[in-house]
Amino acid sequence: MGVLSAVDVLNVPREKAYRLLHPKLVVVISSSDEYGRGNVMTAAWAMPVSSAPPMVVVAISPKRLTYEYVKSSKEFVINVPSIDLIDQVRYFGSVSGKEENKLSRAKVGNGRRVKAPILLDSIAWLECKVTNEVEAGDHVLFIAEVIEAYVKKDALEEDITYNLERFKPILHLGGDSYTTTIGGKVTF
Ligand SMILES: Cc1cc2nc3c(=O)[nH]c(=O)nc-3n(C[C@H](O)[C@H](O)[C@H](O)COP(=O)(O)O)c2cc1C
C-alpha cells in the first residue's frame, strides 16, 4: 500500500472540509408563511436523493427565516438562477428576511401547486412538499417530494440536460467565491 507524503497534502480544517465537495450548484429556496408572506434564501446544500418518487434534500440552518417558513408550511420551491443573477443571489444569501423584505427586489410569481412564490428570472423551478425532517449538526435536512418541475424551454436539450451554451449556472466554491461553466457539453 502506498503512503501519502506529508509534503504533498494539506490538512483542511474539518469545518471547511465541505469545500472539498464544492463547487456546488447554487439555488434559491423560496417559501412563505401562513399569511402568505414570502421569502427567498440562497442555498448550495441542496441535492436530489430519489428519482422515483422524485425527492430532494435541502440543508437549512434553524437560524434562517426560511427554516421557520419551510417548517411551518411544509413546502418550498427550488429556483435555479443563472450567473447573471449573481448580485441578487449574493443579496439573498447575506441578508435575512427577518431584517428585510428581500422579495421587494425580485420579480416574483406564484407557484403552480405550492403557496411559496417563485423567482421569475430563474431558469428552472422545482416545487416541493416536505415529507421528513432530520437534524444534522447545525443544519436541519428537509427531505421533500418534487411535485412539479419546469424549466425555460431554450435552456434544455431534448435529453433533459441543461444546454450550457444558453444556461450558465452559478457554482459556489466557498466563502464569496463562485464560478460558472465555459462552453457547452463536452463528449469524453
Ligand atoms: C452561496 C451561498 C450558499 C448558501 N447555502 C446555504 C445552505 O445551503 N443552507 C443554509 O441554511 N444557508 C445557506 N446560505 C446562507 C443563507 O442564504 C443566508 O443565511 C440567508 O441570509 C438566510 O436568509 P433567510 O434568513 O431570509 O432565510 C448560503 C449563502 C450563500 C451566499
The ligand as a Gaussian input file, in Angstrom:
#p B3LYP/6-31G(d) Opt

LIG

0 1
 C      -23.650000      30.695000      -1.880000
 C      -24.430000      30.543000      -0.599000
 C      -24.917000      29.307000      -0.253000
 C      -25.663000      29.138000       0.922000
 N      -26.160000      27.903000       1.232000
 C      -26.928000      27.742000       2.337000
 C      -27.498000      26.472000       2.634000
 O      -27.393000      25.510000       1.870000
 N      -28.226000      26.363000       3.786000
 C      -28.412000      27.413000       4.645000
 O      -29.068000      27.259000       5.687000
 N      -27.880000      28.642000       4.377000
 C      -27.157000      28.827000       3.241000
 N      -26.646000      30.054000       2.948000
 C      -26.877000      31.189000       3.870000
 C      -28.259000      31.827000       3.694000
 O      -28.566000      32.043000       2.341000
 C      -28.288000      33.187000       4.449000
 O      -28.026000      32.984000       5.813000
 C      -29.598000      33.935000       4.227000
 O      -29.398000      35.275000       4.625000
 C      -30.755000      33.334000       5.014000
 O      -31.907000      34.044000       4.680000
 P      -33.287000      33.947000       5.495000
 O      -32.991000      34.216000       6.948000
 O      -34.119000      35.050000       4.875000
 O      -33.869000      32.599000       5.282000
 C      -25.906000      30.241000       1.771000
 C      -25.399000      31.515000       1.418000
 C      -24.677000      31.661000       0.244000
 C      -24.166000      33.031000      -0.140000

